[in-house]
Amino acid sequence: MDFSNLLSMAPEIWQASLETALMLGIGLTVAIVLGGPLGIVLFLTQPGQLWAHRALNGVLGWLVNLVRSFPFIILMVSLVPLTRLLVGSTIGPVAAAVPLSFAAIPYFARLVEQTLREVPRGVLEAAEAMGASPWQIIRKVLINEARAGLVSSLTILTISFLSYSAVAGVVGGGGIGDLAIRYGYYRFQTDVMLAMVALLVVLVQLIQWLGARLAKALDKR
């Protein structure tokens, strides 16, 4: 591996890392703001839950599964008109964040729904018996009891969408994936591609470590 070549590319590698961070930051923020509440609604509208509504749950579940069934590269292409409408461009990290966000919402919603299922039913029934309002049950019981699992779910989402951001680089999204393709594939600079893969591995390990530590700290068991 030519370290002098990699050293000379340090500014480009730093810029690519910032672009990846921007894509992830936007996508994860949208996932938390929209996908989190959607996951809560999916859970609470199930039969036997606080807002049980079979029809609404079925429709929301179908929509979530529909979006999740699209391969990410196809989803990106399908959302080109929407991306251009929202950000005025189809290239760059902000433009790539649009399909990333669109894919992250149902992905995180399902993770949230599965995490909330692990909250003991007796805890919810006790809160209801004490006269807690739906908002109090959601905020002080559901989210509080499931916070360690929610952090683990967010960790899974972050790692998954780090790889998605690399795919976005192939179609002009920028970031680490774009750098690896431009230099490692088109210019046959294998050392650059290997360095970018190593960087992604380090990032995944760091995210997993931080997520596991935080989840352990929040775990009440």
Disulfide bonds with the S-S distance in Angstrom:
none
